[in-house]
Amino acid sequence: MEQTLEVQAPVGSGEYLTYTLGQEEYGIDILKVQEIRGYEPPTTIANAPPFLKGVINLRGVIVPIVDMRIKFNLGEPSYDQFTVVIILNIGRRVVGMVVDGVSDVIQLNSDNLRPAPEFSATLDTRHILGLGTVDERMIIVVDIERLMSSREMALIETATE
């Protein structure tokens, strides 16, 4: 008895904002992005986890700022003229994420998007939707809503209404 497995792309066709962290390129759903700003040091919050750099006041809205390099254990972050904050609308919250730089907006569809590989239990891939390829570039597509609403981030309440 032969069994065939149909592999479907984990995300649909769409546009993704690509950004860099170290040498890797990541992508997030462009519809979650509110704006892109230059990095300014946020106001530090006492007893916050290391990846939570602090908060900024964005036109009257207090926005938590997450450094993705620290969150993903990508070494000691450095802040320069290319460092940016991507302001996201996730659920009913606004959150900022610090990245090394933004690249461009790309279109991904089932032809150039593959499911995330499964690794051992030591590597958490729950927040990776898949791997996209554009020309010679490989883009790690991140489920930013799942990541920001995860228990360890505790930044976004999951909408149950």
C-alpha positions as CSV (number, residue, x, y, z in Angstrom):
1,M,0.0,0.0,0.0
2,E,1.6,3.2,-1.2
3,Q,1.0,6.4,0.6
4,T,1.4,9.8,-1.1
5,L,1.9,12.9,0.9
6,E,0.7,16.2,-0.6
7,V,2.9,19.0,0.5
8,Q,1.3,22.4,0.5
9,A,2.9,25.7,1.1
10,P,2.2,26.8,4.6
11,V,1.3,30.4,3.6
12,G,-0.6,31.7,0.7
13,S,0.5,34.0,-2.1
14,G,1.2,37.4,-0.9
15,E,3.6,40.3,-0.4
16,Y,6.3,40.1,2.3
17,L,8.6,42.8,3.7
18,T,12.1,41.4,3.9
19,Y,14.6,42.4,6.5
20,T,18.0,41.3,7.6
21,L,19.3,40.0,10.9
22,G,23.0,39.3,10.7
23,Q,23.6,37.4,7.4
24,E,20.1,36.0,7.2
25,E,17.1,37.5,5.4
26,Y,13.6,37.2,6.9
27,G,10.1,38.0,5.6
28,I,6.9,39.1,7.3
29,D,3.4,39.7,5.9
30,I,3.4,43.3,4.6
31,L,-0.2,43.7,5.8
32,K,1.1,43.6,9.4
33,V,3.5,46.5,8.8
34,Q,2.4,50.0,9.9
35,E,5.6,51.9,9.2
36,I,9.4,51.7,9.2
37,R,11.4,54.1,11.4
38,G,15.0,54.8,12.1
39,Y,16.3,53.4,15.4
40,E,16.1,55.7,18.4
41,P,17.0,54.3,21.8
42,P,13.7,53.5,23.6
43,T,12.9,54.3,27.3
44,T,14.1,51.3,29.3
45,I,11.6,49.3,31.4
46,A,12.9,47.8,34.7
47,N,12.9,44.0,35.0
48,A,12.0,43.6,31.3
49,P,13.4,40.5,29.5
50,P,16.6,41.3,27.6
51,F,14.9,41.2,24.1
52,L,12.5,44.0,25.2
53,K,14.6,47.1,24.7
54,G,11.9,49.4,26.2
55,V,9.1,51.5,24.9
56,I,8.6,54.5,22.6
57,N,5.8,57.0,22.4
58,L,4.5,56.9,18.8
59,R,2.0,59.7,18.3
60,G,0.4,59.1,21.8
61,V,0.6,55.2,21.6
62,I,3.1,53.5,23.9
63,V,4.9,50.9,21.7
64,P,7.1,48.1,23.1
65,I,10.3,47.6,21.2
66,V,11.7,44.1,20.7
67,D,15.2,43.5,19.4
68,M,14.9,40.5,17.2
69,R,18.7,39.8,17.3
70,I,18.5,39.3,21.0
71,K,15.2,37.3,20.7
72,F,16.8,34.9,18.1
73,N,20.2,34.7,19.9
74,L,22.0,36.2,17.0
75,G,24.9,37.7,18.9
76,E,25.4,41.1,20.5
77,P,23.4,43.8,18.7
78,S,25.0,46.9,17.4
79,Y,23.0,49.9,16.3
80,D,24.1,52.0,13.3
81,Q,22.5,54.1,10.5
82,F,21.0,51.0,8.9
83,T,19.3,49.7,12.0
84,V,15.5,50.2,11.8
85,V,12.4,49.6,13.8
86,I,9.5,48.0,11.9
87,I,6.2,49.1,13.5
88,L,3.7,46.3,13.4
89,N,-0.1,46.1,13.9
90,I,-0.7,42.7,15.5
91,G,-4.1,41.8,17.0
92,R,-5.1,44.9,18.9
93,R,-1.6,46.0,19.7
94,V,1.2,48.0,18.1
95,V,4.7,46.6,18.5
96,G,8.1,47.6,17.2
97,M,10.8,45.2,16.2
98,V,14.5,46.2,15.8
99,V,16.2,44.7,12.7
100,D,19.6,45.3,11.0
101,G,17.9,46.7,7.9
102,V,15.0,46.3,5.5
103,S,15.5,45.0,2.0
104,D,12.4,45.2,-0.1
105,V,8.9,43.9,-0.6
106,I,8.7,40.6,-2.5
107,Q,5.9,38.5,-3.9
108,L,5.9,34.8,-2.8
109,N,3.6,32.1,-4.1
110,S,3.4,28.3,-4.0
111,D,6.1,28.1,-6.7
112,N,8.8,29.8,-4.6
113,L,7.7,28.9,-1.0
114,R,8.4,25.7,0.8
115,P,7.4,24.4,4.2
116,A,9.8,25.0,7.1
117,P,12.0,22.0,7.6
118,E,11.4,19.9,10.8
119,F,14.3,19.9,13.2
120,S,14.9,18.2,16.5
121,A,13.0,19.4,19.6
122,T,16.0,21.6,20.5
123,L,15.2,24.1,17.7
124,D,11.9,25.9,17.9
125,T,10.5,26.4,14.4
126,R,6.9,27.1,15.5
127,H,7.3,30.7,14.3
128,I,8.7,29.9,10.9
129,L,6.0,29.6,8.2
130,G,8.3,28.5,5.4
131,L,11.3,29.2,3.3
132,G,11.0,31.4,0.2
133,T,13.4,31.6,-2.7
134,V,13.7,34.7,-4.9
135,D,16.5,34.5,-7.5
136,E,19.5,33.3,-5.4
137,R,18.1,34.6,-2.1
138,M,16.6,32.4,0.6
139,I,14.0,34.1,2.8
140,I,12.9,32.7,6.2
141,V,9.2,33.6,6.4
142,V,8.2,34.3,10.0
143,D,4.7,34.1,11.4
144,I,5.1,37.4,13.2
145,E,1.7,37.3,14.8
146,R,2.4,33.9,16.4
147,L,5.8,35.0,17.5
148,M,4.7,38.2,19.1
149,S,1.7,36.6,20.8
150,S,3.7,33.6,22.1
151,R,3.8,33.0,25.8
152,E,7.5,33.9,26.1
153,M,7.0,37.2,24.4
154,A,3.7,38.0,26.3
155,L,3.3,41.2,24.3
156,I,0.0,40.6,22.6
157,E,-3.1,39.1,24.0
158,T,-4.5,36.5,21.6
159,A,-7.9,37.8,20.4
160,T,-10.6,35.4,21.5
161,E,-13.6,37.6,20.6
